[in-house]
Amino acid sequence: MGVDPKRDSLRLCAATEEQLFSMSLSPPAIHPPSADVPVLLSVPHAGRDYPEWLIASCKGGHGALHALEDPLVDELVEGAIGMGIGAVIARAPRGAIDCNRAEDEIDPTVVRSGPIPSLSPRARGGLGIVPGRTASHGTLWRQPIARQELEERLEQVHRPYHRAIEDGLSQLLDEFGCALLLDCHSMPSPESGPEVIIGDRYGQSAGPWVTAEAVKIIASMGFRVGVNQPFAGGHITQRHGAPHNGFHALQIEIDRRCYLAGHVRGSGFERTARLFEQLALRLGQFVLDRRFAQAAE
């Protein structure tokens, strides 16, 4: 009797909630900081560890889930990590759980969670803590998940991710008296405009002097750069940026044309990787020098 892929897929999708609940997701990769600058990197949307049960649960399969990725951003920061810059990198895919969303950004069409007092704009738009749809693929999931399954995903991925950021930033603050978080993303190629967008939540997640220096560094490397439009920063910068306490957090969005050719590395990959290296080293040193200057006053 021959193999029927459609029948096998349906069999997988018919798995009970208890079976799905028992299936695990990869925890984040954590690289403790060891460089002489107070910088930590965050890469929440490049995870590619796709379990079979997740693919089977998605109407559009792997292709629809891949569309949610920031492709290869984890590889863009490998050079910086090799220089001792700390990093927290999601290995679980964004389609399973989005580390750049708050725990309560729940889309009730995706998670059976009972009445929700108010939906965040992102959850309403289908991009809550578990994404529900994309512009290119429409509705993602064959059926909603139980709240218990969401809780398990939070415990396996989301909470360890944010604990690791908190631990890394606290280590840097203890060592240097200040800390800089660079939350690294990529964006679909716009028709025109900046190649890099810095988000500081309109001055709420980082001092304006940090943002201004980041603009100078990025422009000096030949990239067109903008600030806060259309990406001002998400949950990560909101949660971990507290400039009045010495924690500065910037979201960095890079145009995918700068480093990709289709879905693989393009001719600009090394240039873009150097951008992340230099931004971490130079901006980190700038923040540290400012800290020393203030301490000397």
KOLLOVO-493899 format. One record per atom (N, C-alpha, C): residue in three letters; x, y, z. Coordinates in steps of 0.001 Angstrom, whole numbers, plus 500000, padded with zeros to 6 digits. Layout:
N
ALAXYZ;...
***
This chain:
297
MET500848498808500000;MET500000500000500000;MET500880501238500000;GLY500650502210499109;GLY501494503381498980;GLY501280504375500106;VAL502267505289500227;VAL502197506352501231;VAL501285507452500734;ASP500384507902501567;ASP499480509009501242;ASP499866510205502093;PRO500668511171501550;PRO501123512315502355;PRO499972513113502939;LYS498882513254502174;LYS497749514030502674;LYS497142513348503887;ARG496973512023503802;ARG496402511291504924;ARG497315511384506144;ASP498637511255505931;ASP499575511339507051;ASP499548512721507683;SER499427513755506859;SER499355515120507386;SER498111515302508235;LEU496985514795507758;LEU495747514914508522;LEU495837514139509832;ARG496528513017509793;ARG496680512228511012;ARG497486513006512049;LEU498556513671511583;LEU499342514491512481;LEU498508515621513057;CYS497703516255512207;CYS496903517399512640;CYS495797516993513587;ALA495457515712513605;ALA494406515226514490;ALA494943514847515864;ALA496231515119516095;ALA496822514800517392;ALA496057515516518491;THR495921514870519634;THR495174515464520738;THR495938516632521321;GLU495213517482522052;GLU495869518615522702;GLU496925518137523683;GLU496663516992524349;GLU497629516476525306;GLU498931516091524611;GLN498829515515523407;GLN500030515146522663;GLN500804516387522248;LEU500084517381521746;LEU500765518608521337;LEU501410519287522534;PHE500698519276523651;PHE501197519916524852;PHE502531519318525283;SER502716518008525042;SER503927517330525484;SER505098517552524546;MET504856518174523386;MET505917518372522414;MET506647519679522706;SER507965519623522657;SER508763520729523150;SER509247521637522029;LEU509695522819522439;LEU510327523801521570;LEU511739524063522083;SER512629524440521181;SER514022524695521560;SER514124525949522421;PRO514882525896523502;PRO515101527098524317;PRO516031528068523587;PRO516098529306524045;PRO516987530264523379;PRO518457529897523568;ALA519271530314522603;ALA520723530203522730;ALA521218531441523478;ILE522045531218524489;ILE522512532304525340;ILE524033532384525269;HIS524535533560524914;HIS525973533815524836;HIS526306534905525849;PRO526874534547526996;PRO527177535559528005;PRO528180536584527485;PRO528025537849527874;PRO528961538873527399;PRO530337538727528034;SER531374538975527217;SER532747538938527728;SER533613540042527140;ALA533032540893526297;ALA533795541974525659;ALA533988543130526637;ASP534768544122526199;ASP535060545284527032;ASP534077546415526816;VAL532924546109526252;VAL531873547108526066;VAL530563546539526620;PRO529675547418527119;PRO528468546951527810;PRO527294546700526879;VAL527435545713525977;VAL526438545499524927;VAL525920544071524975;LEU524595543955524795;LEU523931542662524650;LEU523064542709523405;LEU523110541652522592;LEU522286541540521391;LEU521083540648521668;SER519983540962521005;SER518773540140521057;SER518355539844519623;VAL518068538567519343;VAL517603538161518010;VAL516374537279518210;PRO515166537855518230;PRO513980537080518581;PRO513273536368517439;HIS513563536752516175;HIS512713536282515074;HIS513449535462514012;ALA514626534941514328;ALA515367534160513337;ALA515361532665513633;GLY514557532221514610;GLY514537530813514973;GLY514070529918513844;ARG514774528804513656;ARG514465527887512551;ARG514346526431513010;ASP514191526200514312;ASP514016524834514810;ASP512526524491514757;TYR512086524002513605;TYR510667523737513378;TYR510327522301513739;PRO509587522064514806;PRO509135520685515078;PRO508059520272514081;GLU507991518991513831;GLU507036518486512849;GLU505598518801513240;TRP505298518750514528;TRP503924518998514956;TRP503496520431514656;LEU504437521374514696;LEU504093522761514408;LEU503800522926512921;ILE504629522334512081;ILE504418522409510635;ILE503082521780510262;ALA502775520629510881;ALA501526519941510576;ALA500308520737511031;SER500465521550512058;SER499348522346512569;SER499044523562511709;CYS499978523905510833;CYS499845525117510025;CYS499238524796508662;LYS498223525532508272;LYS497561525289506991;LYS498526525366505820;GLY499414526343505862;GLY500342526536504754;GLY501670525841504920;GLY501805525029505985;GLY503031524284506204;GLY504225525182506486;HIS505406524644506200;HIS506653525343506510;HIS506759526678505791;GLY506288526759504571;GLY506414527999503809;GLY505716529166504472;ALA504527528926505010;ALA503791529997505676;ALA504496530426506956;LEU505089529480507678;LEU505789529811508908;LEU507103530532508620;HIS507771530124507564;HIS509042530761507193;HIS508840532243506887;ALA507669532600506386;ALA507400534000506039;ALA507428534916507250;LEU507318534353508464;LEU507354535151509682;LEU508773535428510166;GLU509766534751509609;GLU511143534869510085;GLU511784536195509687;ASP512796536587510474;ASP513798537551510048;ASP514985536705509582;PRO515049536385508281;PRO515957535334507828;PRO517428535632508118;LEU518097534675508749;LEU519548534658508941;LEU520091535808509776;VAL519235536506510507;VAL519760537576511362;VAL520667536993512446;ASP520381535774512878;ASP521270535133513848;ASP522672534946513279;GLU522771534694511982;GLU524088534547511363;GLU524766535900511151;LEU523983536938510963;LEU524563538282510820;LEU525318538709512074;VAL524894538239513243;VAL525532538694514479;VAL526613537733514981;GLU526924536690514221;GLU527924535728514676;GLU529294536378514865;GLY529649537303513984;GLY530943537976514124;GLY531023538771515405;ALA529947539475515748;ALA529929540243516992;ALA530033539322518199;ILE529330538194518149;ILE529407537230519248;ILE530833536706519380;GLY531494536470518242;GLY532874536012518270;GLY533826537005518901;MET533431538269518945;MET534238539318519586;MET533911539475521065;GLY533031538625521575;GLY532699538660522986;GLY531437539425523328;ILE530728539919522305;ILE529461540598522563;ILE528432539550522985;GLY527729539810524075;GLY526719538869524545;GLY525506538852523634;ALA524769537758523662;ALA523586537647522802;ALA522597536644523365;VAL521329536932523118;VAL520237535995523388;VAL519517535800522060;ILE519462534549521592;ILE518956534263520254;ILE517879533188520335;ALA516695533514519831;ALA515616532529519804;ALA515934531443518787;ARG515768530196519191;ARG515898529077518250;ARG514530528550517845;ALA513563528680518724;ALA512191528324518368;ALA511663529345517362;PRO510855528921516410;PRO510368529849515390;PRO509328530823515930;ARG509282531987515320;ARG508325533008515703;ARG506887532496515587;GLY506648531596514628;GLY505305531065514455;GLY504791530340515679;ALA505682529784516489;ALA505276529067517705;ALA505049530028518860;ILE505938530996519008;ILE505850531973520104;ILE506732533165519732;ASP506199534362519905;ASP506910535577519513;ASP507479536247520753;CYS508802536222520877;CYS509454536803522052;CYS509425538327522041;ASN508992538921520959;ASN508869540379520900;ASN507419540820521120;ARG506662540022521816;ARG505297540353522210;ARG505143540120523711;ALA504266540904524318;ALA503949540700525730;ALA503090539448525888;GLU503117538856527069;GLU502383537612527308;GLU500881537775527118;ASP500373538980527330;ASP498928539175527222;ASP498478539637525837;GLU499393539658524855;GLU499008540030523484;GLU498468538794522770;ILE497288538386523194;ILE496692537126522747;ILE495587537400521744;ASP495641536690520629;ASP494564536702519645;ASP493613535562519995;PRO492358535851520368;PRO491449534780520800;PRO491064533815519697;THR491342534153518444;THR491104533195517368;THR492230532169517274;VAL493333532424517973;VAL494492531542517948;VAL494613530750519244;VAL494303531397520355;VAL494404530770521674;VAL493032530798522334;ARG492560529640522749;ARG491267529569523445;ARG491475530034524886;SER491333531323525094;SER491719531920526369;SER490560532542527116;GLY489350532440526599;GLY488223533099527236;GLY488174534563526841;PRO487261535316527425;PRO487115536729527070;PRO488396537516527346;ILE488748538413526427;ILE489910539283526578;ILE489396540719526628;PRO489703541458527707;PRO489154542808527860;PRO489428543719526667;SER490665543682526166;SER490999544513525012;SER492154543872524261;LEU492089543924522942;LEU493141543376522105;LEU494152544457521781;SER495440544109521836;SER496456545050521381;SER496345545184519865;PRO496778546300519301;PRO496727546449517842;PRO497447545331517106;ARG498559544846517676;ARG499301543776517008;ARG498528542461517033;ALA497917542143518176;ALA497113540917518240;ALA495906541030517322;ARG495305542198517276;ARG494148542406516397;ARG494554542239514930;GLY495778542604514613;GLY496264542483513243;GLY496801541109512894;GLY496672540144513810;GLY497111538781513520;GLY498528538478513929;LEU499206539439514597;LEU500599539237514987;LEU500750539375516494;GLY499975538561517227;GLY500074538522518666;GLY501202537616519121;ILE501139537177520375;ILE502232536369520921;ILE502347535028520189;VAL501229534499519690;VAL501255533424518691;VAL500609534008517438;PRO501384534236516387;PRO500812534860515180;PRO499661534040514631;GLY498644534747514127;GLY497471534051513623;GLY497317534092512125;ARG497944535062511482;ARG497818535166510031;ARG498913536066509479;THR499144535928508186;THR500070536807507483;THR499377537348506242;ALA499907538433505715;ALA499308539043504529;ALA499373538110503331;SER500448537334503235;SER500644536488502048;SER499978535120502160;HIS499736534629503389;HIS499199533274503552;HIS497846533230504250;GLY497364534357504734;GLY496077534365505417;GLY496146533652506752;THR495044533032507166;THR494976532334508449;THR495987531199508485;LEU496741531118509588;LEU497844530165509656;LEU497433528791510176;TRP496557528736511171;TRP496402527499511937;TRP495122526745511595;ARG495210525433511652;ARG494053524575511392;ARG493017524683512520;GLN493492524924513737;GLN492584525058514869;GLN493300525836515958;PRO492546526500516846;PRO493182527236517942;PRO493808526282518948;ILE494733526803519735;ILE495388526004520764;ILE494771526312522126;ALA494949525401523056;ALA494469525606524421;ALA495372526584525156;ARG494809527269526143;ARG495609528192526957;ARG496761527459527644;GLN496533526203528007;GLN497586525418528648;GLN498780525246527710;GLU498519525073526415;GLU499621524931525470;GLU500393526234525335;LEU499696527356525325;LEU500385528645525314;LEU501275528778526540;GLU500772528377527683;GLU501553528471528918;GLU502835527650528812;GLU502746526484528207;GLU503933525647528034;GLU504940526319527105;ARG504467526935526041;ARG505382527637525127;ARG506044528822525822;LEU505284529507526661;LEU505859530618527431;LEU506969530114528346;GLU506726529000529000;GLU507709528456529940;GLU508955527940529225;GLN508776527369528047;GLN509905526791527324;GLN510752527842526613;VAL510142528913526145;VAL510844529840525241;VAL510793531290525717;HIS509597531823525864;HIS509440533270526066;HIS510046533735527395;ARG509697533075528478;ARG510203533501529786;ARG511707533272529926;PRO512260532138529465;PRO513724532017529501;PRO514431533080528652;TYR513816533469527527;TYR514408534491526661;TYR514548535809527426;HIS513482536209528072;HIS513512537503528766;HIS514321537438530057;ARG514337536292530716;ARG515217536152531882;ARG516676536280531473;ALA517022535700530329;ALA518400535783529859;ALA518786537222529525;ILE517866537976528925;ILE518146539392528667;ILE518338540134529983;GLU517446539907530938;GLU517558540583532228;GLU518879540238532913;ASP519255538967532865;ASP520511538549533496;ASP521709539188532801;GLY521695539197531466;GLY522811539771530728;GLY522954541262530967;LEU521849541971530959;LEU521899543415531193;LEU522326543720532629;SER521865542929533579;SER522268543138534968;SER523768542899535143;GLN524277541880534459;GLN525722541616534514;GLN526503542808533973;LEU526043543366532855;LEU526726544511532265;LEU526634545739533160;LEU525468545951533750;LEU525315547102534645;LEU526243546974535847;ASP526341545779536406;ASP527231545563537548;ASP528688545809537165;GLU529061545408535941;GLU530459545507535531;GLU530833546902535045;PHE529913547548534300;PHE530257548806533636;PHE529484550019534163;GLY528423549788534903;GLY527600550891535363;GLY526588551365534337;CYS526486550656533197;CYS525520550974532137;CYS525382549743531253;ALA524341549721530430;ALA524119548572529549;ALA523343549013528317;LEU523684548422527190;LEU523037548725525910;LEU522523547433525295;LEU521227547393524998;LEU520606546261524320;LEU520318546646522883;LEU520797545833521940;LEU520491546013520524;LEU519606544855520093;ASP518351545145519818;ASP517364544132519427;ASP517342544072517907;CYS517813542967517337;CYS518169542892515916;CYS517074542207515087;HIS516656542886514029;HIS515585542422513157;HIS515932542705511700;SER515121542132510799;SER515185542534509395;SER513778542829508911;MET513705543629507849;MET512398544064507352;MET512294543802505859;PRO511076543575505363;PRO510881543476503913;PRO511382544745503243;SER511874544591502044;SER512498545716501354;SER511458546758500956;PRO511616547995501449;PRO510700549049501028;PRO511021549517499618;GLU510063550193498980;GLU510322550706497638;GLU511390551788497659;SER511414552571498716;SER512428553608498882;SER512565553889500365;GLY513508554740500716;GLY513664555108502110;GLY514859554451502761;PRO514905554457504088;PRO516073553960504815;PRO516312552467504613;GLU517583552096504689;GLU517961550686504697;GLU518020550140506123;VAL518203551034507069;VAL518249550667508487;VAL517327551619509244;ILE516505551057510128;ILE515628551877510966;ILE515943551580512423;ILE516248552634513152;ILE516492552537514586;ILE515192552865515311;GLY514805552016516256;GLY513630552280517071;GLY514013552474518527;ASP513655553621519092;ASP513899553861520515;ASP512612554211521254;ARG511470553837520638;ARG510159554105521219;ARG510010555594521530;TYR510477556391520581;TYR510391557855520684;TYR511028558374521967;GLY512222557841522227;GLY513002558301523363;GLY512708557613524672;GLN511791556663524693;GLN511422556010525950;GLN512348554858526322;SER512975554202525326;SER513801553029525635;SER515298553324525609;ALA515705554501525151;ALA517121554868525102;ALA517241556383525139;GLY518361556845525673;GLY518607558276525672;GLY518739558796524255;PRO518277560013523974;PRO518385560549522611;PRO519811560635522112;TRP520744560807523007;TRP522158560859522611;TRP522661559497522135;VAL522078558414522661;VAL522426557070522182;VAL521915556883520752;THR520674557254520523;THR520088557132519190;THR520843557984518179;ALA521170559210518552;ALA521880560106517632;ALA523235559530517247;GLU523945558944518192;GLU525247558354517880;GLU525091557104517010;ALA524033556321517259;ALA523779555153516411;ALA523549555578514970;VAL522805556660514774;VAL522575557182513422;VAL523906557530512767;LYS524796558202513488;LYS526100558595512930;LYS526920557380512524;ILE526935556367513379;ILE527746555175513095;ILE527213554456511857;ILE525904554271511802;ILE525314553552510671;ILE525528554328509370;ALA525323555641509412;ALA525520556461508209;ALA526975556441507771;SER527903556409508718;SER529331556402508378;SER529741555137507644;MET528914554084507774;MET529204552823507100;MET528468552705505768;GLY527837553813505341;GLY527247553864504007;GLY525820553398503898;PHE525126553254505025;PHE523727552833505003;PHE522822554044505195;ARG521716554060504467;ARG520687555074504707;ARG519919554691505973;VAL519753555642506869;VAL519213555319508187;VAL518076556256508555;GLY517052555710509203;GLY515935556480509721;GLY515669556098511160;VAL514784556835511809;VAL514495556626513225;VAL512980556537513444;ASN512557555425514034;ASN511199555220514569;ASN510081555076513543;GLN510306555337512291;GLN509267555208511280;GLN509694554219510209;PRO508944553139510006;PRO507677552790510682;PRO507843551839511862;PHE509081551602512309;PHE509314550636513388;PHE509949551345514574;ALA509162551592515617;ALA509669552331516773;ALA510193551412517873;GLY509978550118517729;GLY510389549184518774;GLY509193548437519323;GLY509428547194519748;GLY508351546345520243;GLY508480546057521725;HIS507999544896522115;HIS507945544529523527;HIS509339544462524146;ILE510325544001523397;ILE511665543830523969;ILE512251545159524393;THR512212546152523514;THR512754547461523896;THR511896548109524972;GLN510584547913524895;GLN509698548489525912;GLN509974547888527280;ARG510157546589527319;ARG510328545896528599;ARG511695546136529216;HIS512742546182528395;HIS514104546175528932;HIS514801547537528854;GLY514254548480528104;GLY514852549797528048;GLY514384550664529207;ALA515330551153529983;ALA515036552051531113;ALA516212553012531240;PRO516296553984530345;PRO517492554843530310;PRO517776555558531618;HIS516749555890532389;HIS516960556569533666;HIS517641555661534686;ASN517625554331534424;ASN518306553363535290;ASN519591552824534668;GLY520003553397533548;GLY521243552969532906;GLY521082551909531846;PHE519837551489531553;PHE519591550482530518;PHE519057551181529262;HIS519813551130528189;HIS519393551701526914;HIS519099550565525938;ALA517979550661525225;ALA517570549588524309;ALA517147550193522976;LEU517744549695521900;LEU517403550119520544;LEU516976548913519730;GLN515947549076518921;GLN515592548072517916;GLN516261548464516614;ILE516894547486515973;ILE517586547712514702;ILE516920546859513632;GLU516357547523512626;GLU515744546849511477;GLU516611547067510242;ILE516974545977509565;ILE517817546072508369;ILE517042545571507152;ASP517110546320506072;ASP516486545936504806;ASP517090544611504325;ARG516232543642504027;ARG516730542320503640;ARG517518542337502335;ARG517279543322501502;ARG518077543409500272;ARG519541543662500568;CYS519835544188501749;CYS521220544489502098;CYS522066543239502275;TYR521425542097502586;TYR522230540918502906;TYR521721539612502297;LEU520535539611501697;LEU519970538378501149;LEU519892538424499621;ALA519998537253499028;ALA519655537045497616;ALA518619535931497612;GLY517367536325497573;GLY516308535338497767;GLY516269534931499226;HIS516505533635499488;HIS516492533138500866;HIS517886532775501359;VAL518922533127500617;VAL520287532776501009;VAL521130534041501103;ARG522330533870501600;ARG523236535004501743;ARG523500535664500390;GLY523423536981500370;GLY523726537734499167;GLY525107538364499245;SER525456539137498225;SER526784539736498159;SER527021540756499264;GLY525960541299499843;GLY526120542288500899;GLY526120541715502304;PHE526169540391502421;PHE526053539785503749;PHE527186540219504671;GLU528425540145504207;GLU529560540477505063;GLU529537541948505454;ARG529158542809504527;ARG529066544242504841;ARG528029544480505940;THR526902543786505864;THR525857543957506862;THR526279543360508195;ALA526973542230508166;ALA527482541650509409;ALA528470542614510079;ARG529297543287509296;ARG530230544267509869;ARG529474545430510503;LEU528320545776509926;LEU527511546832510527;LEU527144546473511964;PHE526669545259512186;PHE526298544858513533;PHE527531544802514451;GLU528659544348513925;GLU529879544317514729;GLU530282545724515154;GLN530340546631514184;GLN530800547986514466;GLN529802548756515327;LEU528525548531515099;LEU527523549210515908;LEU527652548774517369;ALA527824547473517585;ALA527985546981518951;ALA529250547558519595;LEU530355547510518894;LEU531631547950519480;LEU531684549461519650;ARG531347550200518602;ARG531489551657518645;ARG530422552317519511;LEU529177551866519377;LEU528136552460520193;LEU528306552045521656;GLY528709550803521871;GLY528977550371523234;GLY530077551197523883;GLN531141551472523141;GLN532232552288523680;GLN531766553716523944;PHE530914554231523072;PHE530382555581523248;PHE529552555674524532;VAL528694554696524753;VAL527876554678525969;VAL528771554573527199;LEU529802553743527119;LEU530718553572528247;LEU531494554854528521;ASP531996555507527474;ASP532731556761527654;ASP531843557823528289;ARG530584557864527865;ARG529646558826528451;ARG529457558527529941;ARG529392557268530279;ARG529248556877531679;ARG530463557337532483;PHE531675557134531949;PHE532895557554532640;PHE532938559068532792;ALA532535559788531756;ALA532542561246531805;ALA531584561753532877;GLN530404561132532980;GLN529449561537534005;GLN529970561234535405;ALA530652560095535540;ALA531178559716536842;ALA532281560663537308;ALA532979561276536334;ALA534080562163536660;ALA533616563572537011;GLU532366563886536713;GLU531867565248536950;GLU531678565538538449;
***
